[in-house]
């Protein structure tokens, strides 16, 4: 059921009044929880050069080392939300249930990073922060809590434009980070023996695509993908996706 109109208006007015102040995120959370409960709201900013930066992650956030630090150190390039907002036609509302690749929950990225955050389901509001910067403000269900129901997702979609405009007004007042001279994290293994096609396949494997899904994305047969995968593993002297993911993480660490 939609929230009572009077309560919604009162809480929305509180959020509008707090734009530009430290109290805005908490006021916005109250508004959003009138639609459906969730346990965490956090956000990241993506710069035009492809790097990610902290947008809204409270200092006392539990498991900040995983949710924020590990994400910003390079894991973000495997995030379906990151892929979704890299183009110019991202919707105002993005939904993890709709974006995640077919084998996302079987991927090492999910097991090592995403599942470690205890995030079970996630909805994101896409923010135009100016000068090519894009923000994603996420609301998440954690632990064993149920996924967002389709009707709840539809209700968040009904108010998405309003929520995005309010959040943009608030976070556009925050100065964007200066360009960094650090190496840009890569979504693939930068191994000299891998061909450009093999690096594309590595990136899709790391993001949680099955051979069937990789074939659909790259217009290859699943059998051809499997052959490429065997060649990749042989060149890298590995035998599992876990080892592939560890090579990816090692590459991000060395780039940083």
N, C-alpha and C positions, 0 to 999 in steps of 0.2 A: 504494500500500500504506500502511496506517496505520503510525505510528511504533512502534518496539519499546516494549512496555509499560513495561519497567524504565527505559529512557531517558526516556520521557514522564513517568513519575512523579517521577524525580529532578529533571528540569528544571522541572516544575510546582511541586515543593516549593521550589525556589530562587526562583521567581517569587512564591509566596505569602509566603515569608520576607522578600522585599524590598519588599512593599507599604508605601507611605508613605515610601520612600527614593528618592534619585535614580537608583538602579540598577534600579528596577522596569521601566521601558520596555524596556531592553536585555534583561532576563531574560524578559520576555514575548515579545519578538521571537524569542528562541531557542526558546521553546515552540512558537510558531506556525510557525517554519521547519522544525520536525520534520514538519509536515503537507505543506507545499509551499514551494518557494523563492520569495522576493520580494525586491525591492531597497530598498523604502522603507516605513517606518511613520510616519505622522503623523496629527495629529488637530486637530479644531476643536470649539469649544463654541458652541452656538446658544442665545441668551438668549430669555426669553419675549417680549421686544419685537421679536424678529426679527433682531437683530444677531448677527454672528459674531465670535468671539474665538479667540485662539490657545489650544489645549489642550496639544498636544505637537508642537512643531517645533523641533528642536535649533538652537542659534544658528549652527552651522557648516553648516547645510543648504545644499547646492548649489542655486543658482538660487532662493534664498529670496525675492528681490524679486518673482518671478513666482508661486511656489508659495504664499507666505504674504502678502506685502504687497499684491500686486495682487488676490488673492482677498479679503482682508479689506476692501479699499477699496470693494468693491461687486460684484465678479464672482461672489461666492458665491450671489447670489440667482438665478443662472442654472444652478447646479449641480443635477443630478438628485438627488444625495444630500440637498441642502438641502430640496428639495420633499418627499422621501420621509419626512423626520423631522418635518415641521411639524405633522402630525396627531398624534392620541393613540394610533394603532394601528400604529405602525411596527414592523416585525419586528426581531428582535435582530440579524439579519444582512441586509445589503442588498448587492446585486450590480449593478455598473454595466452588465454585459451585459444584465440584465433591465430596468433602469430607464431607460436612455438613450432619448430619442425617436427616431423612425425616421430623421430626417435630422440626428442629433446630430453625426456626424462631418463633415457638410457645413456646419455652422453656423459663423458667424464666432467665436462664443464658443469653439468647439472649436479652430478654427484659430489664433486670436490668444492664447487663454489656455491651454486644456486641453492642446493638442498641444505648446505651448511648454514645459510642465512635463516633457515626454517621458513622461508617464504613458500606458501602453498599455492597462492593465486595472486594475481597482480593486474591492476588497471592503471593506465597512465594518461595524464592530461598533457598534451603537447603544447608547449609555450613558445611563441615567437618572441625572443628576447632582444631582437634588433642586431644589426651588423652581422648577420649570418649565424648568430648564436641561437641554438634551440635548447629548450629545457624540457625535461620530462618529470612531472610531479606524480609520483606513484602512490597509490593506496594498496595495501597488501593484507591478505589473510595469512596468518602464521600457524605453524604447528599442525595440529589435527583439525583445525577449524574447516568447515566446508568451503568448497569453491563458491565464488559469486554465482548466484542464480541468473539465468538469462534475463528474467524480468528486471532484476536489480541492475544488470549491465545496461539494459535499455533505458532505465531511469537515469543512470549516470550520463548516458548519451544525450538525454533530453536537456540536461543542464550543462553539458560540456562547454558549449560556447561561452556561457556566462562565467563559469569557473575559470576557464582559460583567460578571459579578458581581465578578471580580477587579479589572478596570479601574475599575469604579464605586467599589469600596472605596478604591482608590488616589487617583483624581482628585476624589472628594468631599471630600478633605482640603484641596483647593486652594480658597481663597476665590473665589467667583464675582466677576466684574468688576461694578463699580457701574454703574447705569443711566447712559447718556450723554445729553447734551442735543443731540447732533448729529442732523441730519436722517436719517431711516431710508432706506437705499438702496431704490430702486424697480426692479422687474423690467421696467418699461415706459418709454416715452418720455413724460414729463409735458409734453406739448404742449397748449396751450389749445384748439387746433382739433380735437383728436382726441376722438371720442366714447368713453364707457366701453367699448363693444364693440370699438372700434378699439384701445384700449389693451390689452385682453385679447389681441387677435390679435398685437399687437406683442410682448407678453411671450412668447407661444408661439413666434413666429418666432425670437426671440432664443435661446430654449432649444433650438431645433433640431427643431421640429415641421414636417412637410410640410403642404401645404394639405389633403391627405386626413386627416392626423392632427388638425389644427386643427378641421376639420369634425366629426370624431368627438367631440372633447372638448367643443365648443360646440354640438353638434347643428345644424350648418349643412352645406349642400352644399359640395363642393369649389369649385364655380363661384362660389358666394356669397363664399367666403373669398377667392378670387382677385380679385373685384370690390372687396372691402374693402381688400385689399392694394394694389391700384392707387390707390385713394382715399388711403390712408395715405401712399404714396410721393409722390403729387401734393401733398398738404398739407405734407409735410416737405421738398418740393423735392429729393428724392433719387431714385436709380435703381437702387440695389443694396442687398443685405443688409449689405455691408461698410460702407456709409455709415450705415445704420441702427444698426449696432453702435457705430460711432464716436460717434454722437449719444448713445447709451446711456452710453458711457464718459465722455463730456463731462459728462453729467448727474450721474454719480456723483462726478466731481471737483468740480463746483460745489456739490453737496450737502455734501461733506466740508469 
